[in-house]
Amino acid sequence: PSPTVTDEHAYALEISGDSMKPAYRDGDVIVVSPGAAIRKGDRVVVKTVSGEVMVKELRRRTQKVIELASLNPSHRDRTLDARDVEWIARIVWASQ
């Protein structure tokens, strides 16, 4: 069953890869809400200007940089220049 989501622009994505294991596994479905407020510690989907899409935990967001963490220690954390990020949206639900 899926959650009740009030954001009419929310959408579902399927996880590919293991950078966020154990929280999200390959094949899990997440619901992303572009209209939801984003705070430090939230799990987010980020799309870069170059087209890379990633699921990470938001560590810090300033006007200049966005710091993202992988839950799986075998994947590196990322620091992106804010100008290189096309959009960022909060994950509001995940299948398990």
Backbone hydrogen bonds, N-H to C=O, Kabsch-Sander energy under -0.5 kcal/mol:
donor,donor_aa,acceptor,acceptor_aa,energy
5,V,3,P,-0.7
8,E,6,T,-0.7
10,A,7,D,-1.9
11,Y,32,V,-2.0
13,L,30,I,-2.4
15,I,28,D,-3.4
21,K,18,D,-1.5
23,A,20,M,-1.0
24,Y,20,M,-1.9
27,G,15,I,-2.9
28,D,25,R,-2.5
30,I,13,L,-2.9
31,V,93,W,-2.8
32,V,11,Y,-3.2
33,S,90,R,-2.8
36,A,33,S,-1.4
41,G,58,L,-3.4
42,D,39,R,-2.3
44,V,56,K,-3.2
45,V,89,A,-2.8
46,V,54,M,-2.8
47,K,87,W,-2.6
48,T,52,E,-2.8
49,V,84,D,-2.8
51,G,48,T,-1.8
54,M,46,V,-2.4
56,K,44,V,-2.2
56,K,54,M,-0.5
57,E,69,A,-2.6
58,L,42,D,-3.2
59,R,57,E,-0.5
59,R,67,E,-2.9
60,R,67,E,-1.5
62,T,65,V,-2.9
66,I,80,L,-2.6
67,E,60,R,-3.2
68,L,66,I,-0.5
68,L,78,R,-3.7
69,A,57,E,-2.6
71,L,19,S,-0.6
72,N,19,S,-2.2
75,H,72,N,-2.1
78,R,68,L,-2.5
80,L,66,I,-2.9
82,A,64,K,-3.0
84,D,81,D,-2.2
85,V,82,A,-1.3
86,E,47,K,-2.4
86,E,84,D,-0.6
87,W,47,K,-1.6
89,A,45,V,-2.4
90,R,33,S,-1.0
91,I,43,R,-2.8
92,V,31,V,-2.8
92,V,90,R,-0.5
93,W,31,V,-1.2
95,S,29,V,-3.1
